[in-house]
Amino acid sequence: MKIENFLEKHEIREITIFQKLVLSGGQVGYTEMVDHLDISKASLDKDLEAITFRFQSISSNVRIDYDGHMISLFMGHEFSLEQIYQHYLRQSIKVSIISYLYEHQEFTITQLAQKLTVSESSLFRKIKELNSYLKEFQIKIRNGRLQGEELQIRYFYYQFYWYIADKSALASRKNDDQVERMTQAMENFLQATLDPESKQRIGVWFHISKNRVNSRSKVYKTLHQQMEPYHEDPMYHKVRTMVLRFFSRYSIEVDEEEGMMHFIFLLAFPILSENDFHEYTLLRGRRTPTAALDTYIVETIIIQYNLRKLPYMLEREMYYFLSQIHTRMYFFKGDIEIYDYDAILAKEKKFTGKDLLSFAKQLRDISIGKLSIEETAGDTLLKMELLKYVSLLAIVTFQTATILQIGIDLKMESIYTKALNQLLVMNMQHINGTHIEKYNPKKDYDLILTNVPKGQKDHYGKAKVYVLSEILSPFDQKNIQEIIQNM
Amino acid sequence: MRVAIIGASFAGVAAALEVRKKFKQAEIILLEKQSKLGYIPNGLHLYLDKKIASLEEASFITEEQLQQQRIQIHLSSEVERVDVAQKQVSYQSPAGEDTLVYDKLIIATGSSQLSQKISGCDTTRVLKYKRFHEAEDALEKLNNSQQVTIIGGGQIGVEAADLLQKNGKQVTLIENMDYVLFKYFDKEMIEPLQAEMEKSGVTLHLNQTVSSVEETDETVVAHLLNESIVSDTAILAVNVRPDLRFLGDQIKLHTDHTIVVDRYLRTSEKDVFAVGDCIQLQFGVDKDTFYIPLINNAIRTGMVAAANLVEPILPFKGSLRTIGTSAFDYYIASTGMTEEESLFYTHPVSAVRQKIKLSSLPTAETATVKFIYDKESRVLLGAQLLSKANILDKINTLALAIQTNQTLEDLMQKDFFFHPVYTNLIETTNLVTWPDVRWGAYED
C-alpha cells in the first residue's frame, strides 16, 4: 500500500500542489497548475481555499499565496514536504480508525462512528477501503477487530506507527519508563550496542507488543512453520530467555511465540549495528532458510561482478543488508511504499551509470524461489525489497568500481590546448569511476581522447582511442559516455 | 463500620484480624468461596513429607478462632458481582443469592494455578492442589500413579518432584527456562541441587514448553515441541494468577489483570482495597511493581490494608520475594534480585560468592552464599543461600539488610555471636574476604 491510501482524493491533490511548487522553485502560474492537475479552475480555487484553511494555525511556517496570476509557496526553513504529509495524515479518518483499533482492540460501528463524528455508512465505506489495502498484509478489519496472523498484525502496526501515525503520541500514551527499561534489558541480554534510532525502533515495537500481549485468540499458524528451522539459533535463545524472564515477573502467561516475534523483528529491521550483526553471523546456523540464501546471493553477486577478491568489510556489509531483506521476505507479507519507487530507481541509475534493475530482479526471483514465497498480486514488500537489492548493488558497484584512467592528448597551439584540456576535464569530471587528466606519455591509460586521427599516433599502448570530431560537442560527449559505460 | 473481605485465605484472614485489633466496634464479614477454612495451600506436600498425618491437619486458622474475634465467616459463598457505586457485594451462598452492603471492602480473592495456553490442562489427570478439595482428589490419584509429569520447575514443582520421588514415583519435570527455580536463583547456585535431582532419577526436560495435554483412558500425554511424555498423572505447577472477572471494569487493572493499588493498597475506587495475590508489589529498590504471589506478602499486605482503612497512615514497604525451602537434600533460600535478573536493572550490578564453613568444628557443613549488589554504591540488592544444613533462617537477616540498604562493607562488620559449635570465625551472612575462611572462588 501507499501512504496516500490513507488520504482522500482531494487531499492527495492538495499535496500535489505543494509538490509541484517545491519542484518549480516555489512559484507556478495559475494556468500551469490547472493544466498540471488536470482539473477545472473552480476545483483549483476550492483546493487553494482548503489549503489556506487547513494550514491556518501554522501559517507562519507554511502557506500558499495566490495573487491572481501566480501561486507561491512560503515554507519556513525547518519545514519540509514530509511534515506537510504528516499534517494531512494526522487529520485522516483512516489513520484515526487504525489508531482507535490499536488502542481499543475492539469496536462497534456505532461507538467508532460517534468517536470520529462520521456517519455509520461512511465508516463502513472507509473500513472497506482500508481492507482492500490491508489485503497485502493478509490481515483485515472484521467484526470490530483486526484479524490475521499475530506477527502480520504487529508488523503492520509497526510500519504504521513508524511511517504513518505520530509515534511520539504512541510513546506518551503508554508507560514509557517500562519500555525504556525493556530496551535497556534487550541491550544487556544481547550484549549489543544500540544507537538512538534503533532504540526508538525497539521502543515502538515494544509498545505494540505490550499492547497486544493480552489480546484474545491470537493466530500463529504460519509463524510456527516459519520458525521451525530457527529453534537452535543462539540469538533466538537469548531473546526467548529474556522474554520469559521478563513476563515471569507479571501475572501474564506469555505465549512461546512472543520471543519468536521479537527475534524476527531484531533481524528484519536495522536494529543491531553492522558489527553486532557480524558477531551474530559467526554463531548462527548456516542452514536456516535466510542464512543459506544470504550466502547464495552474495556468491551470485561475486560471480556476476567477476570479483576475484571481495573487500572484507564490503562482504560484511552485504550480509548485513541481505539478511534484513531476506528476513522480511521470508517472514512478512505486505509493506507501505514510503519512497517513490521510480524516483529512487532513476537516482541509482544516474549515479552508477548502470542499469542494475535487471540483475536485482534476477536476485529477487532467486530469493522468491529459494524461500518458496507465494507471490500475490500487489505485494508491495517484494517491490520494495527489489529496490533494496538495487541499492545494495549500487553500493557494491561503487566500492568495487575500477577507476578508468582517461588521458587527453590534443594537438594544436599550446594556448588552445591548455584551455581546452581544462574545459574537457571540468566537463567530464562528473562521470563516476573515472580519472581524467592531460595525457602523460609515461602513464598507462584506459582511454585516450585526441583530435589526431588513428594511425598517425600508435604509442598509446593498449588504451582505447577516441578521436574527437568537434571538441565539447554533444555528439562526442554522448559517444564517450557510452564507451565508459561499456568498459 | 462494616468491613467486607472477599477471600479467607492468608491475606483475607490477616486483614480481618488486623481490622479487629484496630477497630474494636467494626463489623467484619469474610466471604469465602471454598467450603473449608484455613487450609494451607499445598498442604499435600506436608502430608507427602510425613509432617502431618492427614490433609485436615494442614490448617492455619479455625472458624472458632475467628468467631472469638467476632469475625463472621461465610463459607461456600462465591462473590458474583461488586457494585462500587452502591457499595454492594452480591454473592451466591448455599442458601441462595445474597447481597451485602459495606462501608469498606477488601479484595483478597487470591490466585490459582491456571493455564490458558496449555490446551487440555483442565482434564482430570492433570492435578492442581492449592485448595483442600483439589488436594484430596490429587492425593488419591497420585496414590494410584507410578509415573508423574510435573509441568513447571518453580518452587512447587521442585518440592513436588522431591517428595514424589522419595515416595517411589517415577518423576519427569518440564521447565521452559534452561534451569529450575530461575526466578529465585542464578544458574550456578542451583546447579548442585539440579544435579542431585537428576542423580536421584528425576528426568528433566529444560528449555521446553508444554503446548498441550491429552488424556487417554489410563494415561496423560504432555506434548512438547519435538516429543511427547506419557505418564499416569501430571501436576500443573505453573505460575499462579488471580481471577478477577467478577469485578467487571469497575476497578482499574494492570495489563496483567492484577488490581492497581497505591502504596496504601487503595484501589482506583474509594473505600475499596486489594491485597495478596490480587495485586502487584514494589520489588527491591526500583519503583517498578511486579507480581509476587507469596504467602508472606499476602499476610503483610492484609495487615497494611487494614491499617489504612480509615485514613492512609501506613505505606506498604514492598517485597523482596524472599523464599526458603528444602529439596533433594539441600536447603535453599533467596531474597531480592538475582544476577541474571539484574539485566533488567538500570544500574550496573556485581556479584560475589562465598563458600563458608558453618561452624568451627572439623565436621562442619558448608554453605554457599551469593551477594548481588549495586556496583557503584555497593548496596546489597539480593542474596542466595544453598547448604546441606538448615540455614534457611539466615535469609531473613539478609532480607532485612536489603530492606535497610546495607552495603557489603556493612555486612562485613555486622554484629554476631560467636560460639565454635554454631559459628565459624565469621558468621555465614557476613561478607568474608579471608581466603582460609572462605572456600572456593571469590569474585569481586
Interface residues (C-beta under 8 A of the other chain):
Chain A: Q178 R181 M182 Q184 A185 N188 F189 K210 V213 N214 H231 H237 T241 M242 L244 R245 F246 S248 R249 Y250 S251 I252 E253 D255 E256
Chain B: S111 S115 Q116 K117 N176 M177 D178 F182 K183 N207 T209 S211 L225 V238 N239 R241 P242 H254 T255 D256 H257 T258 Q280 F283 D288 F290 Y291 P293 E340 E341 L343 F344 T346
